[in-house]
């Protein structure tokens, strides 16, 4: 792969689309903080059903109903994973040493903070949705020294997070009821600070219903002919150490991809893979992953003029 071939292509981000997605992410994060909206499943989490700690590394496979493998991913330190959805009948399988799946300790669809739980059942998608990423509890079946060592370094205080979530819900709804009672008690139409407070609360609730969440996937748009290839692959690389990879995703036929990573700045590498598994790098582009932890930008690839 020569530098001449690499230089024939240019990767450009759609600035307006990126700004709109960043704005939607920030607004929805505000609504989710006050429990006006459920958080979107940018990824699912595989976790210990007893300690509620995230598990890694866990091999998670998306399988067709006949057992054929669609895609495989490995959870990160926070136990996160996810698959870009497509129509069909599927099943998810999770495997980790010293842990059992599906869980026998946790039943139902909820487990405190955890919602949309998965227990090994088949599910059908009739059309493309956003992301396949239910939360997966796994039961400890033995002592996992790796997991215990990791908890000493990075432990998630599950019950503190649950308490904080419940307190924010109580404060929000208590404030609404308290403001409404005072506004009714004063019986003054205008000016009335408590009436204004009730109006603000109602506006926030209406906006939470009206504003659509930011999409979970990114998309690549091709503006030029490319050499024959089998797959197009995206990689997130370190800005300081370009050989260090932080994320990888295969682009679907419609140009969509699901690429997750910790918030920060990266270099995005766009690569073509031919049938002989040879890789051709089209170019590098600086990108930023926001607090939602996914790269959901629109990328345009075209030949340089």
N, C-alpha and C positions, 0 to 999 in steps of 0.2 A: 504494500500500500504506500504510494508515494505522496510526498507533500503537495505535489502539483494537483493530484486528484482531490486531496482534502480541501485545498484552497478554492475549489470550484463551487463550493456550497456555502450557504450562509444560513445561520439559525437566528430567527428574529422572534421576540416575544410580542404578543399583542398587548400593548400598554394599557389600553382602555379596559380590556377584559380582565387584566391582572388587578387593576385598581378596583373594579367593580367586585371581583371575588374577594379581595382583601376587606372591602367595606362590609360586604355581606357576612363574612366570617366574624368580624368584630362585633357587628350588631347582634348576630345570633349568639355569640359567646355571652353578651350582656343578658339576653333573655334566658339563656340556659342557667346563668348564675343565679337568677331569681326564680328558677323553675317554671318560667312561663312557657318554656319549650323544652322538649326532650332533646338530649344531645344526639347528634347524628352519628351513626356507626361508621366513622372513618376507618376504624379497624375494630376487630374483636379482641378480647383478651382471654388468654388461657391462664387459669389461676388455680391455686390450691383450695379445694373446697372447705378445708378446715381452717387454715391460717389466713385465707383470702389474699395471699401474696401471689404476684405474677410468676409464671413459670417460664424458664428458658434453659437450654434450648428445647423447644417442642417441635417435632415435625408434624405439620398440619397438611393434610391432603384433601383436595376437592376431587371427588370421584363421580363418574356417571353412574346411573342405576345398575348398569351391567358390570361395574367394577373397573372400567377403564379410567385411568388417571387423567384428569384435566389439567391440574396445576398443583404444585407443591411449594410451600414456603416454610421458613423456620422462624419461630417467634424471636423477637429481640429481647433486650434486658427487661423491658416493661411488659413482656408477655404478649406483645401485639402481633397481629397477623391480619390478612385480608385478601379477598379475591375479587377481581372485577367480574360482575355478573354477566350471564348470558342465558338465553332460553334453554330449558331442558329439565330433566329430573336428576337430582344430585343427592349426594351424601358426603358428610365431612368425617374424616378419620384423624384422630390425634394420637401421637405416640411419644412417650417419655419414660426413661428408665425410672423404676420405683414408683410409678404412678399408673392408675387405672382409668380407662375411659370406656364407656360413659360413667358418670358419677352416680353412685348409689346413696351418697350422703345428702346431696342437694337435688330436690325434685321441683318441678314446676318451672315457670317462666321467669321468676324473680328470686334474687338472693341479696336483699338489702340494696346497696348501690347498683348491683349487677342486674341488668334486665336482658330480655331477649336471649335466654339461656338455650343452649343446644345439648341434646342428649343422645345423638346418634341416629335420629330418625331421617327418613327421606323427605325431601321437599321439592316442589315443582315451581319453576319460574316460566311463565308463559311469554314474557317479553323482557327485554333488557331493563333491569333496575339499576340501582346505584352500585352497591357493594355488598358482597356476601361476607358478613363478618359478625356472626353471633358470638356471644361470650360462652366460653367452654370451661366448666368446672371439671377438675380431675381429682380423684381420691388418692391420698398417699398410701402406698402399699409396702413401704419400707423406708429406711433412713437414706435420705439423699444428701450426701455431704456437700455436693456442689450447691444445692439450694440453700442449705443452712449457712454456708460460707458467704453466699451472695447476700443473704438477709442482714448479715452484720455490716455490710457495706452500703446496701441500698434496700431499705425496708420501707414498705408502704404502710402507713398507719391508717388502715382501713376504717376503723371505728371512729377515728377523729374526723375523717372525711365525711362519713355518714352523719355524724353529729353536726358538722358545719353545714351540710346540705339541708338538714332538717331545720336548723336555726334560721337560715336565710329564708326558707319557705315561711316559717312562722312570722318572722319580722315583716316580710312583704305583705302577707294577708292580714296580719294584725294592724299594720299601718293603714291599709285600705279600709277596714271595718271601723277603726278608730276615727279616721278622717270623715267617713260618711256619717257616723253618729254625731260628731261635733258640728258638721255642716247642717244636719237636720235640727239639732238642738238650738242653734243660734237663729235659725229661721230668717236668715238674711240672704237675699239672692245675690247681691253684688255691692261692694267688694267683700269677699269672704275667702280667707286664705285656705280654710279647710275644704271649701267647695272647689277651689282651684286644685288642691291636692288630689281630691277625688277625680277630677277631670284628667289630671296627668296620669293617674293610675289607669283609668279606663283607656286613655290613648295608648299607653304602653301595651295593654292587653290586646287591643285591636291591631297594633303594629306587629305584635308577636304572631298573630294569626295571619296577617296579610303578607308580611315579608317572607319570601321564599329563602330557604337555607342555601348557602353556597354549595356548588356541586362538589362531589367527592373525587372526581376523576379529572385528569388532564387530557389534552388532545393534540395530536400532531397533524398538521395540514401540509400536504406536499404540493408545491407549486411548479414542479419540474420533473422531467423524466429522470429515473435513477437506474443504475446498473441492476441487472437481475439479481434478486436476493430472495431468501426464504423467510427471514425474520428481521424486524427492526427492533433494536434493544436500546434502552436508555440506562445510563449509569450516573449516579451522583458521586462526584469525586471531591476530595479535599482541595481547597484553594491553595493551601501551602504545600501539600504533598499530593500531586495529581494522581499518583499511583494507588492511593488509599481510597477504597470504594466504600460508600456508606449506604447505597441502595441500588436496586436493579429492577427493571420492569420490561416485559415484552409488550410491544404495541399490538393491539388487536387490529382486525381487518378494517374496522371503521375509524381507526386512528386513536381510539381511546386507550388510556393506560392508568394503572393505579400504582403510584410510587410514594412510599411512606419513608419518613426520616425524621430525626430530631430537628427542632427548629434551628435555623442557622443559614449561613451562606455557603454555597457549593459551586462547583463547576459541573454543568450537565454535558455529558458526552452522548452523542447520537451515533449509533453504530449499525451497519448493515451486516447480516450474517448470511452467507450463501449456502448452497446445498452441501458444500464440502466443509462447512463450519469455519470457513475463513471469515475474518472480521475486517470491515472497512469503516474507519471513523470518518464521519462527514464533517464533524467540527465540535467545538466546545463553546458553551454559552454560560455566563455567570447567572445563577438563579438564587432565589431566597425561599426557604421553606418557612412558613409562618407558624403561629402557635397551634394551628390545627394539625400540624404534623404530616400534611400531604402536599405534594406538588400538583396543583390543579390548574396550571396555566395552559394557555393555548400557544403552541409553538409552530411557527411557519418555516418550512425548509424550502429554499429555492436556490437556483444557481446564481452565482455572482455575475453581474453585468459587466 
